[in-house]
Amino acid sequence: MLTQVMLASERAVSRKFSRTYYWSPALSQTVNALHYWKLILKKAKGGLVSEKKLDSLKKPADMVVISHHLKEARANLKLHQEHHSQLREEHLQVLAEAKCWIGPPTS
C-alpha cells in the first residue's frame, strides 16, 4: 500500500529521467553500463573520448571483449526497461521498509 502511494505521488509531482520508464537503481546502472561500453567502442575505433568521462562511468568490469559487453549491456537495458515498473516498486518497497525500520524522526 505504501509503495503504491509513493508511486502515485511521484507520478503526480515529477519525473526523474524518462517519461517511458520508471527510475530505479538497477535501470540507472544498466544505462550507465551501456554508455560506458559505447564510449569504449568509440575509443577503440579511434574516436576521442575523455578519460574523465570514462572514469565517471567505469565500474569494476572484465575488459575481455568490447562487443560482447556492449551486447550484454543492451540486453540488460532491454530487460530492465521491460520490467521498469516492478524494479521501481521493489526500490520503493526497500525505501519504505528502511523508513519504517529507522522509525519516525525524534525532536
A tleap script that builds the chain and sets N, CA, C and O, in Angstrom:
source leaprc.protein.ff14SB
mol = sequence {
  NMET LEU THR GLN VAL MET LEU ALA SER GLU
  ARG ALA VAL SER ARG LYS PHE SER ARG THR
  TYR TYR TRP SER PRO ALA LEU SER GLN THR
  VAL ASN ALA LEU HIE TYR TRP LYS LEU ILE
  LEU LYS LYS ALA LYS GLY GLY LEU VAL SER
  GLU LYS LYS LEU ASP SER LEU LYS LYS PRO
  ALA ASP MET VAL VAL ILE SER HIE HIE LEU
  LYS GLU ALA ARG ALA ASN LEU LYS LEU HIE
  GLN GLU HIE HIE SER GLN LEU ARG GLU GLU
  HIE LEU GLN VAL LEU ALA GLU ALA LYS CYS
  TRP ILE GLY PRO PRO THR CSER
}
set mol.1.N position { 0.826 -1.193 0.000 }
set mol.1.CA position { 0.000 0.000 0.000 }
set mol.1.C position { 0.870 1.258 0.000 }
set mol.1.O position { 0.644 2.186 -0.776 }
set mol.2.N position { 1.862 1.268 0.880 }
set mol.2.CA position { 2.753 2.424 0.961 }
set mol.2.C position { 3.500 2.633 -0.351 }
set mol.2.O position { 3.702 3.768 -0.785 }
set mol.3.N position { 3.913 1.527 -0.985 }
set mol.3.CA position { 4.607 1.619 -2.267 }
set mol.3.C position { 3.705 2.241 -3.321 }
set mol.3.O position { 4.157 3.078 -4.103 }
set mol.4.N position { 2.445 1.847 -3.354 }
set mol.4.CA position { 1.508 2.394 -4.331 }
set mol.4.C position { 1.288 3.883 -4.106 }
set mol.4.O position { 1.171 4.643 -5.068 }
set mol.5.N position { 1.233 4.303 -2.866 }
set mol.5.CA position { 1.065 5.718 -2.539 }
set mol.5.C position { 2.294 6.501 -3.007 }
set mol.5.O position { 2.171 7.580 -3.586 }
set mol.6.N position { 3.494 5.937 -2.745 }
set mol.6.CA position { 4.723 6.610 -3.178 }
set mol.6.C position { 4.786 6.716 -4.696 }
set mol.6.O position { 5.176 7.759 -5.221 }
set mol.7.N position { 4.408 5.653 -5.412 }
set mol.7.CA position { 4.392 5.693 -6.879 }
set mol.7.C position { 3.413 6.744 -7.393 }
set mol.7.O position { 3.738 7.504 -8.305 }
set mol.8.N position { 2.225 6.785 -6.815 }
set mol.8.CA position { 1.206 7.738 -7.260 }
set mol.8.C position { 1.649 9.175 -7.025 }
set mol.8.O position { 1.474 10.030 -7.893 }
set mol.9.N position { 2.220 9.443 -5.860 }
set mol.9.CA position { 2.663 10.808 -5.579 }
set mol.9.C position { 3.838 11.199 -6.469 }
set mol.9.O position { 3.941 12.348 -6.897 }
set mol.10.N position { 4.713 10.252 -6.743 }
set mol.10.CA position { 5.846 10.530 -7.620 }
set mol.10.C position { 5.380 10.862 -9.033 }
set mol.10.O position { 5.905 11.784 -9.659 }
set mol.11.N position { 4.400 10.120 -9.539 }
set mol.11.CA position { 3.872 10.388 -10.879 }
set mol.11.C position { 3.223 11.770 -10.931 }
set mol.11.O position { 3.335 12.472 -11.936 }
set mol.12.N position { 2.550 12.160 -9.856 }
set mol.12.CA position { 1.837 13.432 -9.828 }
set mol.12.C position { 2.794 14.621 -9.734 }
set mol.12.O position { 2.516 15.681 -10.296 }
set mol.13.N position { 3.900 14.459 -9.043 }
set mol.13.CA position { 4.783 15.588 -8.772 }
set mol.13.C position { 5.826 15.807 -9.849 }
set mol.13.O position { 5.980 16.926 -10.339 }
set mol.14.N position { 6.547 14.756 -10.229 }
set mol.14.CA position { 7.646 14.971 -11.170 }
set mol.14.C position { 8.004 13.688 -11.878 }
set mol.14.O position { 7.463 12.618 -11.600 }
set mol.15.N position { 8.940 13.831 -12.808 }
set mol.15.CA position { 9.513 12.675 -13.456 }
set mol.15.C position { 11.016 12.746 -13.254 }
set mol.15.O position { 11.585 13.835 -13.178 }
set mol.16.N position { 11.656 11.598 -13.166 }
set mol.16.CA position { 13.099 11.576 -12.914 }
set mol.16.C position { 13.857 11.758 -14.226 }
set mol.16.O position { 14.408 12.831 -14.473 }
set mol.17.N position { 13.896 10.720 -15.075 }
set mol.17.CA position { 14.721 10.770 -16.263 }
set mol.17.C position { 13.960 10.473 -17.544 }
set mol.17.O position { 14.370 10.910 -18.620 }
set mol.18.N position { 12.887 9.757 -17.451 }
set mol.18.CA position { 12.226 9.269 -18.644 }
set mol.18.C position { 10.713 9.342 -18.472 }
set mol.18.O position { 10.193 9.171 -17.369 }
set mol.19.N position { 10.046 9.587 -19.526 }
set mol.19.CA position { 8.592 9.554 -19.483 }
set mol.19.C position { 8.089 8.124 -19.723 }
set mol.19.O position { 6.929 7.820 -19.445 }
set mol.20.N position { 8.949 7.262 -20.230 }
set mol.20.CA position { 8.559 5.908 -20.594 }
set mol.20.C position { 8.801 4.902 -19.484 }
set mol.20.O position { 7.978 4.015 -19.258 }
set mol.21.N position { 9.935 5.032 -18.783 }
set mol.21.CA position { 10.334 4.037 -17.787 }
set mol.21.C position { 10.492 4.682 -16.422 }
set mol.21.O position { 11.010 5.794 -16.313 }
set mol.22.N position { 10.051 3.993 -15.383 }
set mol.22.CA position { 10.261 4.464 -14.023 }
set mol.22.C position { 11.735 4.312 -13.665 }
set mol.22.O position { 12.380 3.345 -14.072 }
set mol.23.N position { 12.264 5.264 -12.907 }
set mol.23.CA position { 13.657 5.202 -12.480 }
set mol.23.C position { 13.817 4.159 -11.378 }
set mol.23.O position { 12.970 4.033 -10.494 }
set mol.24.N position { 14.916 3.420 -11.447 }
set mol.24.CA position { 15.314 2.512 -10.375 }
set mol.24.C position { 16.834 2.415 -10.415 }
set mol.24.O position { 17.431 2.682 -11.458 }
set mol.25.N position { 17.476 2.043 -9.315 }
set mol.25.CA position { 18.932 1.918 -9.326 }
set mol.25.C position { 19.424 0.915 -10.372 }
set mol.25.O position { 20.437 1.155 -11.028 }
set mol.26.N position { 18.717 -0.202 -10.530 }
set mol.26.CA position { 19.142 -1.222 -11.492 }
set mol.26.C position { 19.075 -0.688 -12.920 }
set mol.26.O position { 19.992 -0.916 -13.709 }
set mol.27.N position { 17.997 0.021 -13.261 }
set mol.27.CA position { 17.869 0.593 -14.600 }
set mol.27.C position { 18.934 1.658 -14.831 }
set mol.27.O position { 19.519 1.724 -15.912 }
set mol.28.N position { 19.187 2.484 -13.835 }
set mol.28.CA position { 20.218 3.508 -13.938 }
set mol.28.C position { 21.595 2.899 -14.176 }
set mol.28.O position { 22.367 3.403 -14.992 }
set mol.29.N position { 21.902 1.818 -13.467 }
set mol.29.CA position { 23.196 1.154 -13.644 }
set mol.29.C position { 23.338 0.561 -15.034 }
set mol.29.O position { 24.422 0.613 -15.614 }
set mol.30.N position { 22.267 -0.004 -15.583 }
set mol.30.CA position { 22.365 -0.580 -16.921 }
set mol.30.C position { 22.533 0.506 -17.981 }
set mol.30.O position { 23.236 0.304 -18.971 }
set mol.31.N position { 21.893 1.649 -17.776 }
set mol.31.CA position { 22.080 2.772 -18.705 }
set mol.31.C position { 23.540 3.248 -18.654 }
set mol.31.O position { 24.148 3.492 -19.696 }
set mol.32.N position { 24.099 3.378 -17.445 }
set mol.32.CA position { 25.495 3.780 -17.313 }
set mol.32.C position { 26.429 2.762 -17.944 }
set mol.32.O position { 27.404 3.141 -18.593 }
set mol.33.N position { 26.150 1.468 -17.766 }
set mol.33.CA position { 26.980 0.424 -18.370 }
set mol.33.C position { 26.938 0.518 -19.887 }
set mol.33.O position { 27.970 0.391 -20.547 }
set mol.34.N position { 25.759 0.737 -20.442 }
set mol.34.CA position { 25.632 0.876 -21.887 }
set mol.34.C position { 26.429 2.074 -22.390 }
set mol.34.O position { 27.140 1.965 -23.390 }
set mol.35.N position { 26.322 3.213 -21.715 }
set mol.35.CA position { 27.083 4.403 -22.113 }
set mol.35.C position { 28.580 4.135 -22.041 }
set mol.35.O position { 29.334 4.519 -22.935 }
set mol.36.N position { 29.005 3.468 -20.960 }
set mol.36.CA position { 30.422 3.163 -20.773 }
set mol.36.C position { 30.959 2.319 -21.925 }
set mol.36.O position { 31.999 2.644 -22.498 }
set mol.37.N position { 30.252 1.229 -22.272 }
set mol.37.CA position { 30.747 0.344 -23.322 }
set mol.37.C position { 30.655 0.985 -24.699 }
set mol.37.O position { 31.471 0.673 -25.566 }
set mol.38.N position { 29.702 1.861 -24.928 }
set mol.38.CA position { 29.660 2.602 -26.193 }
set mol.38.C position { 30.884 3.509 -26.321 }
set mol.38.O position { 31.475 3.616 -27.395 }
set mol.39.N position { 31.265 4.168 -25.205 }
set mol.39.CA position { 32.445 5.031 -25.234 }
set mol.39.C position { 33.725 4.224 -25.430 }
set mol.39.O position { 34.634 4.669 -26.132 }
set mol.40.N position { 33.805 3.046 -24.821 }
set mol.40.CA position { 34.964 2.174 -25.004 }
set mol.40.C position { 35.084 1.770 -26.478 }
set mol.40.O position { 36.177 1.780 -27.044 }
set mol.41.N position { 33.955 1.418 -27.090 }
set mol.41.CA position { 33.950 1.052 -28.504 }
set mol.41.C position { 34.367 2.239 -29.366 }
set mol.41.O position { 35.151 2.080 -30.302 }
set mol.42.N position { 33.850 3.423 -29.059 }
set mol.42.CA position { 34.219 4.629 -29.805 }
set mol.42.C position { 35.721 4.882 -29.707 }
set mol.42.O position { 36.370 5.216 -30.698 }
set mol.43.N position { 36.263 4.720 -28.503 }
set mol.43.CA position { 37.702 4.931 -28.290 }
set mol.43.C position { 38.514 3.888 -29.055 }
set mol.43.O position { 39.553 4.214 -29.630 }
set mol.44.N position { 38.052 2.643 -29.066 }
set mol.44.CA position { 38.752 1.571 -29.784 }
set mol.44.C position { 38.769 1.828 -31.286 }
set mol.44.O position { 39.686 1.390 -31.981 }
set mol.45.N position { 37.767 2.533 -31.786 }
set mol.45.CA position { 37.703 2.864 -33.212 }
set mol.45.C position { 38.475 4.133 -33.547 }
set mol.45.O position { 38.478 4.573 -34.697 }
set mol.46.N position { 39.132 4.725 -32.546 }
set mol.46.CA position { 39.938 5.917 -32.788 }
set mol.46.C position { 39.254 7.223 -32.452 }
set mol.46.O position { 39.817 8.289 -32.703 }
set mol.47.N position { 38.083 7.175 -31.905 }
set mol.47.CA position { 37.362 8.390 -31.534 }
set mol.47.C position { 37.941 9.015 -30.276 }
set mol.47.O position { 38.608 8.346 -29.486 }
set mol.48.N position { 37.682 10.295 -30.099 }
set mol.48.CA position { 38.160 10.994 -28.916 }
set mol.48.C position { 37.151 10.817 -27.775 }
set mol.48.O position { 35.976 11.163 -27.896 }
set mol.49.N position { 37.644 10.275 -26.684 }
set mol.49.CA position { 36.809 10.054 -25.514 }
set mol.49.C position { 37.582 10.529 -24.293 }
set mol.49.O position { 38.731 10.136 -24.091 }
set mol.50.N position { 36.967 11.360 -23.491 }
set mol.50.CA position { 37.596 11.887 -22.293 }
set mol.50.C position { 37.786 10.779 -21.258 }
set mol.50.O position { 36.861 10.022 -20.966 }
set mol.51.N position { 39.000 10.695 -20.709 }
set mol.51.CA position { 39.269 9.719 -19.647 }
set mol.51.C position { 38.411 10.032 -18.415 }
set mol.51.O position { 37.982 9.131 -17.695 }
set mol.52.N position { 38.173 11.315 -18.193 }
set mol.52.CA position { 37.336 11.718 -17.056 }
set mol.52.C position { 35.922 11.156 -17.211 }
set mol.52.O position { 35.324 10.684 -16.244 }
set mol.53.N position { 35.399 11.212 -18.428 }
set mol.53.CA position { 34.059 10.675 -18.696 }
set mol.53.C position { 34.040 9.166 -18.488 }
set mol.53.O position { 33.115 8.632 -17.877 }
set mol.54.N position { 35.063 8.479 -18.996 }
set mol.54.CA position { 35.142 7.027 -18.811 }
set mol.54.C position { 35.226 6.673 -17.333 }
set mol.54.O position { 34.555 5.753 -16.864 }
set mol.55.N position { 36.053 7.409 -16.608 }
set mol.55.CA position { 36.213 7.135 -15.178 }
set mol.55.C position { 34.916 7.342 -14.415 }
set mol.55.O position { 34.633 6.629 -13.452 }
set mol.56.N position { 34.122 8.327 -14.850 }
set mol.56.CA position { 32.865 8.594 -14.146 }
set mol.56.C position { 31.846 7.476 -14.367 }
set mol.56.O position { 30.961 7.271 -13.535 }
set mol.57.N position { 31.966 6.756 -15.478 }
set mol.57.CA position { 31.029 5.670 -15.777 }
set mol.57.C position { 31.593 4.297 -15.432 }
set mol.57.O position { 30.857 3.312 -15.366 }
set mol.58.N position { 32.892 4.241 -15.215 }
set mol.58.CA position { 33.565 2.946 -15.060 }
set mol.58.C position { 33.147 2.224 -13.779 }
set mol.58.O position { 33.073 2.817 -12.704 }
set mol.59.N position { 32.887 0.975 -13.923 }
set mol.59.CA position { 32.615 0.066 -12.819 }
set mol.59.C position { 33.674 -1.016 -12.913 }
set mol.59.O position { 34.240 -1.236 -13.983 }
set mol.60.N position { 33.952 -1.700 -11.801 }
set mol.60.CA position { 34.874 -2.831 -11.930 }
set mol.60.C position { 34.292 -3.817 -12.942 }
set mol.60.O position { 33.242 -4.411 -12.699 }
set mol.61.N position { 34.957 -3.987 -14.049 }
set mol.61.CA position { 34.405 -4.816 -15.125 }
set mol.61.C position { 35.507 -5.637 -15.771 }
set mol.61.O position { 36.680 -5.267 -15.747 }
set mol.62.N position { 35.108 -6.741 -16.340 }
set mol.62.CA position { 36.033 -7.598 -17.064 }
set mol.62.C position { 36.162 -7.049 -18.476 }
set mol.62.O position { 35.178 -6.996 -19.215 }
set mol.63.N position { 37.381 -6.638 -18.860 }
set mol.63.CA position { 37.602 -5.988 -20.156 }
set mol.63.C position { 38.021 -7.007 -21.220 }
set mol.63.O position { 39.042 -6.821 -21.882 }
set mol.64.N position { 37.255 -8.065 -21.387 }
set mol.64.CA position { 37.665 -9.124 -22.309 }
set mol.64.C position { 37.362 -8.748 -23.759 }
set mol.64.O position { 38.281 -8.558 -24.555 }
set mol.65.N position { 36.087 -8.643 -24.100 }
set mol.65.CA position { 35.712 -8.341 -25.478 }
set mol.65.C position { 34.695 -7.214 -25.453 }
set mol.65.O position { 33.616 -7.352 -24.878 }
set mol.66.N position { 35.044 -6.099 -26.080 }
set mol.66.CA position { 34.197 -4.901 -26.048 }
set mol.66.C position { 32.818 -5.176 -26.641 }
set mol.66.O position { 31.807 -4.820 -26.036 }
set mol.67.N position { 32.764 -5.788 -27.787 }
set mol.67.CA position { 31.459 -6.001 -28.426 }
set mol.67.C position { 30.564 -6.910 -27.593 }
set mol.67.O position { 29.347 -6.729 -27.571 }
set mol.68.N position { 31.158 -7.888 -26.906 }
set mol.68.CA position { 30.371 -8.776 -26.036 }
set mol.68.C position { 29.715 -7.977 -24.916 }
set mol.68.O position { 28.531 -8.154 -24.628 }
set mol.69.N position { 30.491 -7.097 -24.287 }
set mol.69.CA position { 29.951 -6.294 -23.185 }
set mol.69.C position { 28.898 -5.298 -23.678 }
set mol.69.O position { 27.915 -5.029 -22.987 }
set mol.70.N position { 29.110 -4.764 -24.853 }
set mol.70.CA position { 28.141 -3.830 -25.417 }
set mol.70.C position { 26.812 -4.540 -25.674 }
set mol.70.O position { 25.749 -4.007 -25.356 }
set mol.71.N position { 26.873 -5.734 -26.246 }
set mol.71.CA position { 25.646 -6.513 -26.481 }
set mol.71.C position { 24.975 -6.872 -25.160 }
set mol.71.O position { 23.752 -6.815 -25.040 }
set mol.72.N position { 25.781 -7.239 -24.177 }
set mol.72.CA position { 25.246 -7.598 -22.870 }
set mol.72.C position { 24.580 -6.391 -22.206 }
set mol.72.O position { 23.517 -6.518 -21.600 }
set mol.73.N position { 25.210 -5.223 -22.325 }
set mol.73.CA position { 24.643 -4.005 -21.748 }
set mol.73.C position { 23.313 -3.661 -22.408 }
set mol.73.O position { 22.367 -3.254 -21.734 }
set mol.74.N position { 23.243 -3.823 -23.724 }
set mol.74.CA position { 21.982 -3.558 -24.435 }
set mol.74.C position { 20.893 -4.544 -24.004 }
set mol.74.O position { 19.741 -4.161 -23.802 }
set mol.75.N position { 21.271 -5.816 -23.866 }
set mol.75.CA position { 20.303 -6.839 -23.449 }
set mol.75.C position { 19.810 -6.565 -22.031 }
set mol.75.O position { 18.619 -6.702 -21.750 }
set mol.76.N position { 20.728 -6.175 -21.130 }
set mol.76.CA position { 20.336 -5.847 -19.761 }
set mol.76.C position { 19.432 -4.635 -19.719 }
set mol.76.O position { 18.464 -4.600 -18.959 }
set mol.77.N position { 19.744 -3.634 -20.539 }
set mol.77.CA position { 18.907 -2.436 -20.586 }
set mol.77.C position { 17.498 -2.799 -21.050 }
set mol.77.O position { 16.513 -2.349 -20.466 }
set mol.78.N position { 17.405 -3.605 -22.089 }
set mol.78.CA position { 16.095 -4.004 -22.600 }
set mol.78.C position { 15.315 -4.768 -21.524 }
set mol.78.O position { 14.121 -4.534 -21.336 }
set mol.79.N position { 15.988 -5.675 -20.825 }
set mol.79.CA position { 15.342 -6.446 -19.768 }
set mol.79.C position { 14.840 -5.539 -18.647 }
set mol.79.O position { 13.712 -5.693 -18.178 }
set mol.80.N position { 15.683 -4.586 -18.216 }
set mol.80.CA position { 15.275 -3.675 -17.149 }
set mol.80.C position { 14.164 -2.730 -17.611 }
set mol.80.O position { 13.295 -2.362 -16.820 }
set mol.81.N position { 14.187 -2.338 -18.881 }
set mol.81.CA position { 13.119 -1.484 -19.386 }
set mol.81.C position { 11.790 -2.231 -19.427 }
set mol.81.O position { 10.740 -1.648 -19.157 }
set mol.82.N position { 11.831 -3.524 -19.764 }
set mol.82.CA position { 10.608 -4.316 -19.796 }
set mol.82.C position { 9.998 -4.472 -18.404 }
set mol.82.O position { 8.782 -4.606 -18.267 }
set mol.83.N position { 10.845 -4.455 -17.373 }
set mol.83.CA position { 10.389 -4.674 -16.000 }
set mol.83.C position { 10.535 -3.411 -15.152 }
set mol.83.O position { 10.691 -3.497 -13.934 }
set mol.84.N position { 10.487 -2.242 -15.786 }
set mol.84.CA position { 10.751 -0.985 -15.087 }
set mol.84.C position { 9.773 -0.730 -13.938 }
set mol.84.O position { 10.181 -0.226 -12.891 }
set mol.85.N position { 8.509 -1.064 -14.108 }
set mol.85.CA position { 7.531 -0.857 -13.032 }
set mol.85.C position { 7.860 -1.703 -11.811 }
set mol.85.O position { 7.854 -1.217 -10.679 }
set mol.86.N position { 8.143 -2.955 -12.056 }
set mol.86.CA position { 8.463 -3.869 -10.965 }
set mol.86.C position { 9.745 -3.437 -10.251 }
set mol.86.O position { 9.810 -3.473 -9.022 }
set mol.87.N position { 10.770 -3.024 -11.018 }
set mol.87.CA position { 12.023 -2.576 -10.413 }
set mol.87.C position { 11.800 -1.337 -9.549 }
set mol.87.O position { 12.363 -1.229 -8.459 }
set mol.88.N position { 10.988 -0.410 -10.028 }
set mol.88.CA position { 10.709 0.803 -9.255 }
set mol.88.C position { 9.943 0.460 -7.988 }
set mol.88.O position { 10.222 0.998 -6.917 }
set mol.89.N position { 8.977 -0.439 -8.120 }
set mol.89.CA position { 8.190 -0.830 -6.957 }
set mol.89.C position { 9.075 -1.498 -5.906 }
set mol.89.O position { 8.933 -1.229 -4.713 }
set mol.90.N position { 9.993 -2.373 -6.346 }
set mol.90.CA position { 10.924 -3.025 -5.413 }
set mol.90.C position { 11.810 -1.992 -4.719 }
set mol.90.O position { 12.057 -2.078 -3.516 }
set mol.91.N position { 12.284 -1.016 -5.493 }
set mol.91.CA position { 13.131 0.041 -4.929 }
set mol.91.C position { 12.369 0.846 -3.885 }
set mol.91.O position { 12.892 1.114 -2.803 }
set mol.92.N position { 11.138 1.233 -4.203 }
set mol.92.CA position { 10.328 1.998 -3.260 }
set mol.92.C position { 9.974 1.175 -2.024 }
set mol.92.O position { 9.884 1.710 -0.919 }
set mol.93.N position { 9.775 -0.124 -2.216 }
set mol.93.CA position { 9.489 -1.003 -1.086 }
set mol.93.C position { 10.677 -1.028 -0.133 }
set mol.93.O position { 10.495 -0.964 1.083 }
set mol.94.N position { 11.896 -1.120 -0.671 }
set mol.94.CA position { 13.103 -1.101 0.163 }
set mol.94.C position { 13.199 0.220 0.916 }
set mol.94.O position { 13.522 0.237 2.103 }
set mol.95.N position { 12.918 1.329 0.229 }
set mol.95.CA position { 12.958 2.641 0.886 }
set mol.95.C position { 11.916 2.732 1.989 }
set mol.95.O position { 12.196 3.239 3.075 }
set mol.96.N position { 10.710 2.240 1.709 }
set mol.96.CA position { 9.637 2.288 2.704 }
set mol.96.C position { 9.994 1.430 3.916 }
set mol.96.O position { 9.762 1.836 5.055 }
set mol.97.N position { 10.552 0.258 3.678 }
set mol.97.CA position { 10.963 -0.602 4.783 }
set mol.97.C position { 12.073 0.047 5.599 }
set mol.97.O position { 12.096 -0.066 6.824 }
set mol.98.N position { 12.992 0.725 4.919 }
set mol.98.CA position { 14.079 1.403 5.625 }
set mol.98.C position { 13.517 2.525 6.508 }
set mol.98.O position { 13.973 2.717 7.635 }
set mol.99.N position { 12.531 3.260 5.995 }
set mol.99.CA position { 11.921 4.333 6.792 }
set mol.99.C position { 11.204 3.767 8.007 }
set mol.99.O position { 11.285 4.324 9.101 }
set mol.100.N position { 10.504 2.659 7.811 }
set mol.100.CA position { 9.782 2.036 8.932 }
set mol.100.C position { 10.773 1.477 9.957 }
set mol.100.O position { 10.521 1.533 11.161 }
set mol.101.N position { 11.883 0.947 9.486 }
set mol.101.CA position { 12.886 0.361 10.387 }
set mol.101.C position { 13.557 1.434 11.211 }
set mol.101.O position { 13.798 1.245 12.403 }
set mol.102.N position { 13.858 2.553 10.594 }
set mol.102.CA position { 14.514 3.659 11.309 }
set mol.102.C position { 13.542 4.291 12.278 }
set mol.102.O position { 13.938 4.701 13.369 }
set mol.103.N position { 12.299 4.376 11.909 }
set mol.103.CA position { 11.295 4.972 12.774 }
set mol.103.C position { 11.119 6.440 12.483 }
set mol.103.O position { 11.861 7.012 11.683 }
set mol.104.N position { 10.138 7.063 13.128 }
set mol.104.CA position { 9.878 8.483 12.889 }
set mol.104.C position { 11.002 9.335 13.466 }
set mol.104.O position { 11.650 8.937 14.434 }
set mol.105.N position { 11.235 10.508 12.874 }
set mol.105.CA position { 12.280 11.390 13.407 }
set mol.105.C position { 11.916 11.877 14.808 }
set mol.105.O position { 10.751 12.138 15.109 }
set mol.106.N position { 12.929 11.993 15.646 }
set mol.106.CA position { 12.698 12.484 17.009 }
set mol.106.C position { 13.214 13.903 17.128 }
set mol.106.O position { 14.225 14.260 16.523 }
set mol.107.N position { 12.525 14.700 17.901 }
set mol.107.CA position { 12.910 16.094 18.062 }
set mol.107.C position { 13.617 16.302 19.397 }
set mol.107.O position { 14.019 17.421 19.715 }
savepdb mol mol.pdb
quit
